[in-house]
Amino acid sequence: MKNRLKLLAFVFLLTAVISAFAQDQAASSTSKAVGTVESISGNSFTLKSDAGTEISVTVQDATRVLRSEPGQKSLKEATPIQFSDVQTGDRTLIAGKASADGKSLAATTVVVMKKSDVAGLQAKEREDWQKRGVGGLVSAVDPANNTATISTLVMGQKKEITVHVSPTTVIRRYAPDSVKFDDAKKSTLAEVKKGDQLRARGNKSADGSDVTAEEIVSGAFRNIAGTVQSVDKAQNQLTVMDLTTKKPVTITISGDSQMRKLPEMMAQRIAMRLKGGPAAGAAPGGAGQGQQPPAGAPGAGGTGAGAAGNRPAGGGGDMLQAILNRAPAVQLTDLQKGDAVMLVATEGSTAQAPTAITLLAGVEPILTASGSESSTILSPWNLGGGGGGGDASAAP
């Protein structure tokens, strides 16, 4: 009897092991890809993955095609659709069997987020960031009390804002020497340091001095204001004499760098605002604080479909930001020795020059009005079209 029980126990254990092995094998044979539909032909389409590769996806009769709304974190509320409803530009998550070279995938499940739905969400989030967003330089961090204090310029005067963090606050941090929000990683308040740029969205107190944050994005960047000393078109670099340190700084201009130039009248309006006076003919938007960062949407300077909708905005509907958004774009070749510029760049290293994230030319009146303080006007997200936020990982 004992031997029989031992045999049954062994058989049961062996069956469990085989079952677990089979499940592991099934899981390992399933591949996933996330990206944007680039083209469609018959029952297949080309996916431009967020990693930058192109994958040929085949949709079979048994393939489940589901539509998910932006912001949904599970497929419980996803609705079945026909493959014919899928369009170029739609965001997709694919699960299926990949080829040996990884260049094609036979889909078992296709989860679609419509391009129009993403655009609608971006518009809503952009508006919400403008209404409930704040931004500035971190002046203090108190992890014990879950707060960070940021300093921002309002009517030429510094204002301190306390940002309160809860367990549900989504926190991200930019990767070192990266200008792409796609490279931002989930983070914690402990990683936020004094001197960082920080943007937060949440409910503000009546006087705007406290914000209960729903989302935060931070990063360590260099703020520079000064004059152009030289331009190296071959190396895509310029050298700026830093107004604060009185030392030259070499800056690299990349394809992701956002560059604009203020017309003289616009620069004078901003200078008047920084002095605390009325900005005659100011653009609509009121006197909020903070700046509005760009989305990775077309025209906002972001790159790739993966960037769309994922960059947070600053807030307040500030007059300054409205003017910046209307300033014309310029190229490195448009800059001349002696031009006044303000810019935000990555930190750089001994082996790598800082890379410009945002650069604003035509700022002579602003430098005259506020000197080195003017460098803090810009943020890494200043010159774009605004929008985004939300948990990028929740979207297909």
Secondary structure, 3 states (H helix, E strand, C coil): CHHHHHHHHHHHHHHHHHHHHHHHHHHHCCEEEEEEEEEEECCEEEEEECCCCEEEEEEEEEEEEEECCCCCCCCCCCEECCHHHCCCCCEEEEEEEECCCCCEEEEEEEEEECHHHHHHHHHHHHHHHHHHEEEEEEEEEEHHHCEEEEEEEECCEEEEEEEECCCCCEEEECCCCCCCHHHCEECCHHHCCCCCEEEEEEEECCCCCEEEEEEEEEECEEEEEEEEEEEECCCCEEEEEECCCCCEEEEECCCCCEEEECCHHHHHHHHHHHCCCCCCCCCCCCCCCCCCCCCCCCCCCCCCHHHCCCCCCCCCCCHHHHHHHHCCECCHHHCCCCCEEEEEEECCCCCCCCEEEEEEECCHHHHHHHHHHHHHHCCCCCCCCCCCCCCHHHCC
